[in-house]
Amino acid sequence: MEITDSAFILFAAFAGLILLFIFLYFVPVNLWITAIFANVRVSIGELIGMRIRKVPPSVIVNSLITATKAGLDLTTNELETHYLAGGNVPNVIRALISADKANIKLSFKQATAIDLAGRDVFEAVQISVNPKVINTPNVAAVAADGIQLIAKARVTVRANIAQLVGGAGEDTILARVGEGIVTSIGSAQNHKSVLENPDKISKLVLERGLDAGTAFEILSIDIADIDVGTNIGAKLQIDQASADLKVAEAKAEERRAMAVALEQEMKAKAVEMRAKVIEAEAEVPKAISDAFRAGKLGVMDYYRMENIKSDTDMRSSIAGTDTGSSSTESGKSTKGGEKK
């Protein structure tokens, strides 16, 4: 009987301990006491509701205590709503306190909207208090005289709280500043004027209002370094001259090919005309034979003609020409025909 009573006592003590832990989990008495001593009104029912809604009471209560001590008028419902929306409650409280101490207008609604937009609202407030310096990459531009300049700038920006939601980020600032540098260098008459007065670039870029629609306000643009690059104008002229030379060579080759083709065509025509001459000369013996048959050509006339041809061939051979060879051959063929 005594063993049964002791076991029951141990079981009751263990169950009571479990119930105590469950009670302290759902009813964080220590937080409630801390809130009371910090003059923050938080009821036990609100703490139990936070546990049921899976909201950590320590985050809400500690953030509310911090805000109250800093003079901010916030409620547990506002903080709990922001937490359930996926926001970072302690970061928002730090940002509100920092903005209040720096006399920067930032409401709880703006802070929560910035935080839910994915931006670090506390860092934005810090940039508003302490401006940030952004180093641009090397920007290459060509002046009017064809000389390339490579510039690097430092952009000092301050966060624009009103434009943090929906405003463009640092990449847009860098792109606009780079575009402004290229435009400013390109409008210069020569690269020497840019090297002498690099502050002209800063002034021209600042006058363009590059921070419009961005989450930052540009305070200053300082040219950190300018280096002289290649002579783009001379390079382009060399490339153009090389291209013109290739075009001229192509046209010359075209003309040469046309001349060769014309020469071959003329040779073919000469051969054709020579064939026609040979064909015409072949008709002469036939005509002489027809004259003999018709009685229009006598024997003496034929001998006189042959003597003239022989004399002509002799003179041509002495002179070194060979014009009478065809006549001689035709004459020989005629004599052979006559003997027949």
C-alpha positions as CSV (number, residue, x, y, z in Angstrom):
1,M,0.0,0.0,0.0
2,E,2.8,2.3,0.8
3,I,4.4,1.6,-2.6
4,T,1.2,2.5,-4.3
5,D,0.9,5.8,-2.5
6,S,4.5,6.8,-3.3
7,A,4.1,6.0,-6.9
8,F,1.0,8.1,-7.1
9,I,2.8,11.0,-5.4
10,L,5.6,10.8,-8.0
11,F,3.2,10.6,-10.9
12,A,1.3,13.6,-9.5
13,A,4.5,15.6,-9.1
14,F,5.6,14.7,-12.6
15,A,2.2,15.7,-14.1
16,G,2.2,18.9,-12.1
17,L,5.7,19.7,-13.4
18,I,4.6,19.2,-17.0
19,L,1.5,21.3,-16.5
20,L,3.7,24.0,-15.0
21,F,5.9,24.0,-18.0
22,I,2.9,24.1,-20.3
23,F,1.4,27.0,-18.3
24,L,4.7,29.0,-18.4
25,Y,5.0,28.3,-22.1
26,F,1.5,29.7,-23.0
27,V,1.6,32.3,-20.2
28,P,5.0,33.9,-20.2
29,V,4.8,35.4,-16.8
30,N,8.4,36.7,-16.9
31,L,7.6,38.8,-20.0
32,W,4.4,40.1,-18.4
33,I,6.3,41.2,-15.3
34,T,9.0,42.8,-17.4
35,A,6.4,44.7,-19.4
36,I,4.7,45.9,-16.2
37,F,8.0,47.3,-14.8
38,A,8.7,48.9,-18.1
39,N,5.3,50.7,-18.1
40,V,4.1,48.7,-21.1
41,R,0.5,47.5,-21.0
42,V,0.4,43.9,-22.1
43,S,-2.3,41.6,-20.7
44,I,-1.9,37.9,-20.1
45,G,-4.6,37.2,-22.6
46,E,-2.6,39.0,-25.3
47,L,0.5,36.9,-24.5
48,I,-1.5,33.7,-24.7
49,G,-3.0,34.9,-28.0
50,M,0.5,35.4,-29.4
51,R,1.4,31.9,-28.5
52,I,-1.7,30.5,-30.2
53,R,-1.0,32.6,-33.3
54,K,2.6,31.3,-33.3
55,V,4.0,34.8,-32.7
56,P,7.0,34.8,-30.3
57,P,5.9,37.0,-27.4
58,S,9.5,37.9,-26.5
59,V,10.1,39.6,-29.9
60,I,6.9,41.7,-29.7
61,V,7.2,42.6,-26.0
62,N,10.9,43.4,-26.1
63,S,10.4,45.5,-29.3
64,L,7.4,47.3,-27.7
65,I,9.5,48.0,-24.6
66,T,12.3,49.5,-26.7
67,A,9.9,51.6,-28.7
68,T,8.1,52.9,-25.5
69,K,11.4,53.8,-23.9
70,A,12.4,55.7,-27.0
71,G,9.1,57.7,-26.9
72,L,7.4,55.9,-29.8
73,D,3.7,55.3,-29.6
74,L,3.1,51.8,-30.9
75,T,0.8,48.9,-30.0
76,T,1.2,45.2,-29.8
77,N,-1.3,44.7,-32.6
78,E,0.7,46.8,-35.0
79,L,3.9,44.9,-34.2
80,E,2.2,41.6,-34.4
81,T,0.5,42.4,-37.7
82,H,3.9,43.3,-39.2
83,Y,5.5,40.1,-37.9
84,L,2.7,38.0,-39.4
85,A,3.2,39.8,-42.7
86,G,6.8,38.5,-42.7
87,G,8.5,41.7,-41.5
88,N,11.5,42.2,-39.3
89,V,10.0,43.9,-36.2
90,P,13.3,44.6,-34.3
91,N,14.9,46.1,-37.4
92,V,11.9,48.4,-38.0
93,I,12.0,49.5,-34.3
94,R,15.7,50.3,-34.6
95,A,15.1,52.3,-37.8
96,L,12.3,54.3,-36.2
97,I,14.4,55.2,-33.2
98,S,17.4,56.1,-35.4
99,A,15.2,58.3,-37.6
100,D,13.6,60.0,-34.6
101,K,16.9,60.8,-33.1
102,A,18.2,62.2,-36.4
103,N,15.0,64.3,-37.0
104,I,14.2,62.3,-40.1
105,K,10.5,62.0,-40.9
106,L,9.7,58.3,-40.9
107,S,6.4,56.9,-39.9
108,F,5.7,53.3,-38.8
109,K,3.7,52.7,-41.9
110,Q,6.5,53.9,-44.1
111,A,9.1,51.8,-42.2
112,T,7.0,48.6,-42.4
113,A,6.3,49.2,-46.2
114,I,10.1,49.6,-46.8
115,D,10.9,46.5,-44.8
116,L,8.2,44.4,-46.6
117,A,9.5,45.7,-49.9
118,G,12.8,43.8,-49.2
119,R,15.0,46.8,-48.3
120,D,16.9,47.1,-45.1
121,V,15.1,50.1,-43.5
122,F,17.7,50.5,-40.7
123,E,20.5,50.7,-43.3
124,A,18.5,53.2,-45.3
125,V,18.2,55.4,-42.2
126,Q,21.9,55.1,-41.6
127,I,22.7,56.1,-45.2
128,S,20.4,59.1,-44.7
129,V,22.4,60.1,-41.6
130,N,25.8,59.1,-43.0
131,P,25.9,59.4,-46.8
132,K,27.3,56.4,-48.8
133,V,30.1,56.5,-51.4
134,I,29.7,54.4,-54.5
135,N,32.7,53.8,-56.7
136,T,31.8,53.5,-60.4
137,P,33.6,51.0,-62.6
138,N,36.0,52.3,-65.3
139,V,34.0,54.3,-67.9
140,A,35.6,54.6,-71.4
141,A,34.6,57.5,-73.6
142,V,36.0,59.1,-76.7
143,A,36.5,62.9,-77.1
144,A,35.9,64.8,-80.3
145,D,39.6,64.5,-81.3
146,G,39.4,60.7,-81.3
147,I,41.4,60.1,-78.1
148,Q,39.9,57.6,-75.7
149,L,39.7,58.5,-72.0
150,I,39.0,56.1,-69.1
151,A,37.4,57.7,-66.1
152,K,36.5,56.5,-62.7
153,A,34.2,58.4,-60.4
154,R,33.0,58.4,-56.8
155,V,29.3,59.1,-56.2
156,T,28.2,60.3,-52.8
157,V,24.5,59.4,-52.2
158,R,22.0,59.8,-49.4
159,A,19.0,57.6,-49.0
160,N,15.7,59.1,-50.1
161,I,13.2,57.7,-47.6
162,A,10.2,58.8,-49.7
163,Q,11.5,56.9,-52.7
164,L,12.7,53.7,-51.1
165,V,9.5,51.9,-52.0
166,G,9.4,51.7,-55.9
167,G,12.6,53.7,-56.4
168,A,15.6,52.4,-58.4
169,G,18.7,51.1,-56.7
170,E,22.4,51.6,-56.9
171,D,22.8,49.9,-60.3
172,T,20.6,52.5,-61.9
173,I,22.7,55.3,-60.3
174,L,25.9,53.8,-61.7
175,A,24.4,53.3,-65.1
176,R,23.2,56.9,-65.3
177,V,26.4,58.3,-64.0
178,G,28.4,56.3,-66.6
179,E,26.1,57.6,-69.3
180,G,26.6,61.1,-68.1
181,I,30.4,60.7,-68.1
182,V,30.4,59.3,-71.7
183,T,28.2,62.2,-72.9
184,S,30.4,64.8,-71.2
185,I,33.6,63.5,-72.5
186,G,32.1,63.0,-76.0
187,S,31.0,66.6,-76.1
188,A,34.5,67.9,-75.4
189,Q,36.5,69.3,-78.3
190,N,39.7,67.5,-77.3
191,H,40.9,65.3,-74.5
192,K,43.3,67.9,-73.2
193,S,40.5,70.1,-72.0
194,V,39.0,67.2,-70.1
195,L,42.3,66.4,-68.4
196,E,42.8,70.0,-67.5
197,N,39.4,70.5,-66.0
198,P,37.9,67.1,-64.9
199,D,35.4,69.0,-62.6
200,K,33.5,70.0,-65.7
201,I,32.4,66.4,-66.0
202,S,31.0,66.4,-62.5
203,K,29.1,69.6,-63.1
204,L,27.6,68.5,-66.3
205,V,26.5,65.1,-64.8
206,L,25.0,66.7,-61.7
207,E,23.0,69.1,-63.9
208,R,21.3,66.2,-65.6
209,G,19.3,65.2,-62.5
210,L,20.3,61.5,-62.5
211,D,18.7,60.7,-59.1
212,A,15.2,61.2,-60.4
213,G,13.0,58.2,-59.6
214,T,15.7,56.5,-57.6
215,A,15.9,55.6,-53.9
216,F,18.9,57.9,-53.5
217,E,19.8,61.5,-53.6
218,I,23.1,62.3,-55.3
219,L,25.1,64.8,-53.2
220,S,28.3,64.9,-55.3
221,I,30.1,63.2,-58.1
222,D,33.9,63.4,-57.9
223,I,36.2,62.2,-60.7
224,A,38.7,60.0,-59.0
225,D,41.0,59.1,-61.9
226,I,41.3,59.7,-65.7
227,D,43.6,57.7,-67.9
228,V,44.4,58.3,-71.6
229,G,43.5,55.2,-73.7
230,T,44.1,54.5,-77.3
231,N,43.7,56.8,-80.3
232,I,40.4,55.6,-81.5
233,G,40.2,58.2,-84.3
234,A,43.5,57.1,-85.8
235,K,42.6,53.4,-85.5
236,L,39.4,54.0,-87.3
237,Q,41.2,55.9,-90.1
238,I,43.7,53.0,-90.4
239,D,40.8,50.5,-90.6
240,Q,39.0,52.7,-93.2
241,A,42.2,53.0,-95.2
242,S,42.7,49.2,-95.0
243,A,39.1,48.7,-96.1
244,D,39.5,51.1,-99.0
245,L,42.7,49.4,-100.1
246,K,41.0,46.0,-100.2
247,V,38.1,47.5,-102.2
248,A,40.6,49.0,-104.7
249,E,42.5,45.7,-104.9
250,A,39.2,43.9,-105.6
251,K,38.2,46.4,-108.3
252,A,41.7,46.2,-109.9
253,E,41.5,42.4,-109.9
254,E,38.1,42.7,-111.5
255,R,39.4,45.0,-114.2
256,R,42.4,42.6,-114.8
257,A,40.1,39.7,-115.1
258,M,37.9,41.6,-117.6
259,A,41.0,42.5,-119.6
260,V,42.2,38.9,-119.7
261,A,38.7,37.8,-120.7
262,L,38.6,40.5,-123.5
263,E,42.0,39.4,-124.7
264,Q,40.9,35.8,-125.0
265,E,37.8,36.9,-126.7
266,M,39.8,39.0,-129.3
267,K,42.1,36.0,-129.8
268,A,39.1,33.8,-130.5
269,K,37.8,36.4,-132.9
270,A,41.2,36.6,-134.7
271,V,41.2,32.8,-135.0
272,E,37.7,33.0,-136.4
273,M,38.6,35.7,-138.9
274,R,41.7,33.7,-139.9
275,A,39.5,30.7,-140.6
276,K,37.2,32.8,-142.7
277,V,40.3,34.1,-144.7
278,I,41.5,30.5,-145.3
279,E,38.0,29.6,-146.3
280,A,37.9,32.4,-148.8
281,E,41.3,31.6,-150.2
282,A,40.2,28.1,-150.7
283,E,37.6,29.4,-153.1
284,V,40.2,31.1,-155.4
285,P,41.4,27.8,-157.1
286,K,37.8,26.9,-157.7
287,A,37.1,30.2,-159.3
288,I,40.2,29.9,-161.6
289,S,39.1,26.4,-162.7
290,D,35.7,27.7,-163.5
291,A,37.3,30.6,-165.5
292,F,39.3,28.1,-167.5
293,R,36.3,26.0,-168.3
294,A,34.3,29.0,-169.3
295,G,37.1,30.3,-171.5
296,K,37.4,33.6,-169.6
297,L,41.0,32.9,-168.5
298,G,43.8,32.1,-170.9
299,V,47.0,30.1,-170.3
300,M,49.2,33.2,-170.7
301,D,47.1,35.1,-168.2
302,Y,47.5,32.3,-165.7
303,Y,51.3,32.2,-166.2
304,R,51.6,36.0,-165.7
305,M,49.5,35.7,-162.5
306,E,51.8,32.9,-161.2
307,N,54.9,34.9,-162.0
308,I,53.5,37.9,-160.0
309,K,52.7,35.6,-157.1
310,S,56.2,34.0,-157.2
311,D,57.7,37.5,-157.3
312,T,55.6,38.5,-154.3
313,D,56.6,35.5,-152.3
314,M,60.3,36.1,-153.0
315,R,60.0,39.7,-151.9
316,S,58.2,38.6,-148.7
317,S,60.8,36.0,-147.9
318,I,63.5,38.6,-148.3
319,A,61.7,41.1,-146.1
320,G,61.2,38.4,-143.4
321,T,57.5,38.1,-143.6
322,D,55.4,35.1,-144.4
323,T,52.3,36.5,-146.1
324,G,52.8,34.6,-149.3
325,S,52.8,31.2,-147.9
326,S,49.1,30.7,-148.2
327,S,49.1,32.1,-151.8
328,T,52.0,29.7,-152.7
329,E,50.2,26.8,-151.2
330,S,47.0,27.7,-153.1
331,G,49.1,28.2,-156.3
332,K,50.7,24.8,-155.9
333,S,47.4,23.2,-155.4
334,T,46.2,25.0,-158.6
335,K,49.2,23.7,-160.6
336,G,48.7,20.3,-159.3
337,G,45.1,20.5,-160.4
338,E,46.2,21.8,-163.9
339,K,48.6,18.9,-164.4
340,K,45.9,16.6,-163.6
